[in-house]
Amino acid sequence: MIGFKAAAAILREGIRSGAFPAATVEVGRADGVLWNDAFGRLTYDPESAPADGDTVFDLASLTKVIATTTLVMRAIDDRLLTLDDPLTSRLPEWRGADREMVTIRDALAHASGLPAWLPFFRDHTGRAEFEPAICRTPLEYIPRSQATYSDLGFILIGFILQDVRAGVNAGRLDPSTTLAGQFRKIATYITAHPLTFNPPRAWRDRTAPTEVDPWRGRLLVGEVHDENCWALGGAAGHAGVFGTARAVGAFARSVLRTIRGDQIVAEPATFREFIRSTAVPGSSRALGWDTMRPTSSCGTQLSPTAIGHTGFTGTSLWIDWERDLYVVLLTNRVHPTRENAGLKQIRPAFYDAVVIELSG
């Protein structure tokens, strides 16, 4: 039986060095789990609860691939969207000669021209204020000329997803058509393990805390770390999903099975289109997903066609579909402060150690 001793040792050293207090991992293939383990405690307090397989993490930008990109695929399969729909046809405030060419494909590829991030949460609350503010934000570059990883583009995609399935019940928005409601249907189909926007209070005792947030004036536990997502009610296209390594692993197994031909996450042909690298100059991005590069967070050992993503809070998922392999690593590296960058060196070493051991 594979022990993954080197990979485990890297995570234990990460805890000793203060890179993160807690970590959970899952490694597997389409047909099952090879390794599931947990390390450390939920905080640096020696009296804190130990991390285990049921520990819930703020997945941060893993939301972009697990929820948002998946929902776009589903909407395309249901003929509600196309990748080449211009944003002008979906967002009334998206106007101007410099942005008329921008499509949903461009936003998914982080090539829309929008900046990476702006602190809209300081002055705006809810979609009614966020949408026009983002749509009127000056573009930083000519669309498709380069890629700049952008939360703002994914926030807009989240709004579009709500619109394409919008339903009204007794004069109120049908909860099942919201972004959170749409994702709930997929998540409960894929896994019985925790995977949701706006987790219930009952999960808090087993949720890894993130930052002591100076803006909100409190330690964040079960409350989304990303401030713009928080101002949007905890569910947005760029962030907000919480879950366990087991839940993310179940999603990864569904991806592997979809790529090989089973219709689970989306129609296989749709999914394969989304994981191809784009033609954007200098970009490693596919649609929603990132792809393997020697400088990627997944290290140097995965296949060139591997896909993955990271989350600001310390989370990551990489899927090497040529090897029939997925690797999930969840940490709360932002506890107690986001200034902790220790994970940056540890993460690629961990992924390399996993693949090397599997390769013998």
ABEGO torsion letter per residue (X at the ends): XBAGAAAAAAAAAAAAAGABABBBBBBBBAAEBABBBBBEBABABAABBBBBAABBBBAEAAAAAAAAAAAAAAAAAAGABBAABBAAAABAABBEAAAAABBAAAAAAGAAGBBABBBAAAABBEAAAAAAAAAABBBABBBGABBBBBAAAAAAAAAAAAAAABBBBGGBBBAAABAAAAAAAAAAAABABBBBBGBBAAAAAABBBBBBBAAAGBBBBGBBABAAAAAAGGBBAABGBBBBAAAAAAAAAAAAAAAAGBBAABBAAAAAAAABBBABBGBABBBGBBBBBAABAAEAABBAABBBBBBAAGBBBBBBAAAGBBBBBBBBAAOABAABAAAAAAAAAAAAAAAAAAAX
